[in-house]
Amino acid sequence: MAAVVSDLAFDPWDPGFVSDPYPAFAELRARGRVLYYEPSDQWLVPHHADVSALLRDRRLGRSYRHRFSHEEFGRTPPPPEHEPFHTLNDHGMLDLEPPDHTRIRRLVSKAFTPRTVERLRPYVHGLADELVSRLVAAGGGDLLTDLAEPLPVAVIAEMLGIPESDRAPLRPWSADICGMYELNPSEETARRAVRASVEFSDYLRELIAARRAHPGEDLISGLIAAHDEGDRLTEQEMISTAVLLLNAGHEATVNATTNGWWALFRHPDRLAALRADHSLVPSAVEELLRYDTPLQLFERWVLDDIEIDGTVIPRGAELALLFGSANHDPEVFEAPETLDLTRRDNPHISFSAGIHYCIGAPLARMELAASMTALLDRAPSLRLAAEPERRPNFVMRGLEGLSVEVG
């Protein structure tokens, strides 16, 4: 019989828990391998070995609609007024299963080959240097709005072929849409997500039409060309893919940047070591992704009954795979609560695993390393100007801002 977690400190809506969920994760791991959480009607999976294995288990899926109707699966269909969000979300590869997932991922992966990503290196490093130079010239600012957000948004927009003059709404649209990935989102959150879904979709529909008339070297032109060659990508799939790439392509990078620097400011000896030896940047990026995981939870539907540690999880149930807990599992990570920028054995799962492994992980690593290197090079005296506030979200873990001073 699985444990129930109502008597533990796990509470995704409690500001204290959101501020530091890691002690509660330790309680979950001590309690068992799978625990039922009634407020979100989910089975929590806190151990690294289980999370890693279940991400690859084909008895689970990001969607169930390829096999069952809502009614057959024992689920209530979403309200009709939410349909614009679900239409957008359900046609992106993150929430699709094979064969549709395979088809779309194959096309998009052409934009994320090692050679293609490597060609972006001068652009990424040049933009990071430019943004940090502005920050230094101003004597400081908000690391979130001055660096963490504009860098990955510009890179993904550049890949998609979105003109610079059209990029201002991208981050707000993305933030509103991603609000629906939190546990039990409110009606106001849903309303904002629906509005952003409609506006973003309308914009991309116009952009696709423009690229059909005048193709470029961008990803949207490439998806159109593949469609015209018979790969059967629908216009909705193109729109959903573009939105997914923007959301997934920068949301984690933005939060990893601010979470990471906030961790470094709290550990001045580690920051001093990093400033003294920039060769630590690659391992520092991996460790910061592990230490304060930007995506705390990933959900999977149970398509066929599975058993975990003697507990049968029935078809129709939902698993919450706790990335943040898995990344602090002492069975895998030595001294997991210690920030160790030299950690070499670091199999964190911040980019997921299996067929839904983050296709943009190499680009995200490049962006994180570029912004960190630029700050170490150009702002060696960077320091915290004010204690940051944590965003109230649990799933997408980040800060409201990170105020810094230079010089």
Beta strands, then each sheet from edge to edge (+ up, - down):
strand 1: 3-4
strand 2: 35-37
strand 3: 42-45
strand 4: 60-61
strand 5: 140-142
strand 6: 297-302
strand 7: 306-308
strand 8: 311-313
strand 9: 318-322
strand 10: 383-384
strand 11: 403-405
sheet 1: 1+ 2+ 3- 9- 6+ 4-
sheet 2: 5+ 11- 10+
sheet 3: 7+ 8-
end
